[in-house]
């Protein structure tokens, strides 16, 4: 391995020799002095070199040729070039960037960069074409550091609460959600489908006696929409727990989990998020407000917006408005919309015992956008088959899934939550393209 000191660790070192690596952010090539701002994954530092513009004609001054060559080398450096640098660290309060500077002794160009094809004001689409360069900025790095901390905190919560982590197959023989959004792939002499969610398999862990399970993994939807919140491949955060009395138990776990994850993100990155995104991250309080969907639609109607279809889900504008109402009324960024009509929920959602028109289910809205769907599942095989048939599904199509309910299964429920959506809303970004490492959409399979 190349021996190097991370730039963020320079501050703690005494003045003296250091070796650092990174890429050129900027070069300020002045007559008498040259400055390079060098970046690595941990930060940025100013490098300095007293410029020697002409070779000493007598050749008497020791090192003059080397000093001249170094000046020429720095003048030729392009933005994005990767370097190793050996030099002398000097703490100096006058230096704006971190109060220190490295006087360059020698510099090796490890990999030279062509002129960058993107600028800060390039379109999002162009930035996506050059995503590896687009990602080279502190703001983008922070998104994925936040993602790392967020996922780690989710896992920690689940480990502390006796969950088992599962990895379910992404090649399936049938749909797990609606048949409309299925990707087909050739699979030897038959057809396979990319998993739209781990729904069936996380439920399978229930008759397997696992109790509580989670998965963070890819999900695929052949959804042709070009909105800021839809991708054809996304990372889904899923959990499923046994012995729930209703969706209320799922919501309680869900909100506790989010509090744990937001607490961790705020503790580790709160100051940087405020600085780079201008967002004062709020850790939500529990319980999150809960509003039945029908009531939520009435509330937004009373405030002047009628959700276009009375028999459908909230539309994006409705979600935005109910969030705004919840923020003004309860001071909360999250709201569970509950008790969706059976007509707009999948066959596997349990229905109310006293009103089969409603389900034990919810959507979680955060800062105006749906981030999650959860529910108690129907575990009684005869009811499950009847509900599937009502939705036009034949039991033969669901063969293996239905077997899960024939050999003993506890009541259970869970949720699925889109990782990129949570990050987008947490950081007040405008598209999940910004909070996905490499976005996949109907018109994007590259890079
Ligand atoms: P649902 O289909 O609502 O529910 O998906 C759950 C969450 O996944 C995210 N999501 C998406 N993110 C980006 N692009 C998409 N095309 C996309 N589709 C969904 C959203 C959404 O809220 N099996 C159920 C969950 C469950 O009941 O456990 C399911 O998949 O954040």
Boltz pocket constraint, residues with backbone or C-beta under 6 A from the ligand:
constraints:
  - pocket:
      binder: B
      contacts: [[A, 176], [A, 177], [A, 196], [A, 197], [A, 198], [A, 199], [A, 221], [A, 223], [A, 229], [A, 230], [A, 231], [A, 232], [A, 233], [A, 234], [A, 236], [A, 238], [A, 239], [A, 370], [A, 371], [A, 372], [A, 373], [A, 374], [A, 375], [A, 414], [A, 415], [A, 416], [A, 417], [A, 418], [A, 419], [A, 421]]
      max_distance: 6.0
